[in-house]
Amino acid sequence: MIETIAEAILSSKTKFKDDLGCPDKPGLYAFVLREKGDLGEYGKPGQVIYVGSAPDSLAKGNWNADLKEGKTGASVLRRSLGAILKEQLKATAFSRNGTVANTALDHFKFDSKSEKALTLWMKENLEFGWWKYDEAEAVGNNLADLEKALNIHFKPTLDLNERTRQRNPLTPKINALWQECKDEAKMNCITELAYF
């Protein structure tokens, strides 16, 4: 079953455009690096870097937030890519809502210029593929279990899913990059509060 899902995702992958043809049905999706996309140790061209699920609708899924500047705090993929590309984008990290609360720092974002640059990088360097969940076809398999199995199958380099990230050897490095961003966001908050 997982091989069939993986094949469907890879055969449907496309660069980003207004209509990706995703159905208004639950399913799984993946982000794949295009030929010109290279993240060094974090991903080579043609490699799946992220897997996600859309429990309600692929057409309206969370992956939409992944492609919108200002939504970094709501997207694990954007935070990971932004942390990896931070120097290249000359990005500055900020708290999600301007406070030093742990959740606001955990969901950091970047300055508006860098948010736009990150979105552009993603649209130019990533492809998107999907698979529609069909209960009849996936008898005995719920979407969450299939997502876990797909993460195990593809071994995406930016996998931070709680159920599979222990299998990703890059998790400690990505966590360290996130921590640098959170520390910078906290300093920017403190500096801003001290100014006022």
Secondary structure as the mmCIF struct_conf table of DSSP 4:
data_model
#
loop_
_struct_conf.conf_type_id
_struct_conf.id
_struct_conf.beg_label_comp_id
_struct_conf.beg_label_asym_id
_struct_conf.beg_label_seq_id
_struct_conf.end_label_comp_id
_struct_conf.end_label_asym_id
_struct_conf.end_label_seq_id
HELX_RH_AL_P HELX_RH_AL_P1 ILE A 2 SER A 12
STRN STRN1 THR A 14 LYS A 15
BEND BEND1 ASP A 18 ASP A 18
BEND BEND2 ASP A 24 LYS A 25
STRN STRN2 GLY A 27 LEU A 33
TURN_TY1_P TURN_TY1_P1 GLU A 35 LYS A 36
HELX_RH_3T_P HELX_RH_3T_P1 GLY A 40 TYR A 42
TURN_TY1_P TURN_TY1_P2 PRO A 45 GLY A 46
STRN STRN3 VAL A 48 ALA A 54
BEND BEND3 PRO A 55 ASP A 56
BEND BEND4 LEU A 58 LEU A 58
TURN_TY1_P TURN_TY1_P3 ALA A 59 LYS A 60
TURN_TY1_P TURN_TY1_P4 ASN A 62 ASN A 62
HELX_RH_AL_P HELX_RH_AL_P2 TRP A 63 ASP A 66
TURN_TY1_P TURN_TY1_P5 LEU A 67 LEU A 67
BEND BEND5 LYS A 68 LYS A 68
TURN_TY1_P TURN_TY1_P6 GLU A 69 GLY A 70
HELX_RH_3T_P HELX_RH_3T_P2 THR A 72 ALA A 74
HELX_RH_AL_P HELX_RH_AL_P3 VAL A 76 ILE A 84
TURN_TY1_P TURN_TY1_P7 LEU A 85 LEU A 85
HELX_RH_AL_P HELX_RH_AL_P4 LYS A 86 LEU A 89
TURN_TY1_P TURN_TY1_P8 LYS A 90 LYS A 90
STRN STRN4 ALA A 93 PHE A 94
BEND BEND6 ARG A 96 THR A 99
HELX_RH_AL_P HELX_RH_AL_P5 ASN A 102 ASP A 106
TURN_TY1_P TURN_TY1_P9 HIS A 107 HIS A 107
STRN STRN5 LYS A 109 PHE A 110
HELX_RH_AL_P HELX_RH_AL_P6 SER A 112 ASN A 125
STRN STRN6 LEU A 126 LYS A 132
TURN_TY1_P TURN_TY1_P10 GLU A 135 GLY A 140
HELX_RH_AL_P HELX_RH_AL_P7 LEU A 143 PHE A 154
TURN_TY1_P TURN_TY1_P11 THR A 157 LEU A 158
TURN_TY1_P TURN_TY1_P12 GLU A 162 THR A 164
HELX_RH_3T_P HELX_RH_3T_P3 ARG A 165 ARG A 167
TURN_TY1_P TURN_TY1_P13 PRO A 169 LEU A 170
HELX_RH_AL_P HELX_RH_AL_P8 THR A 171 TYR A 195
#
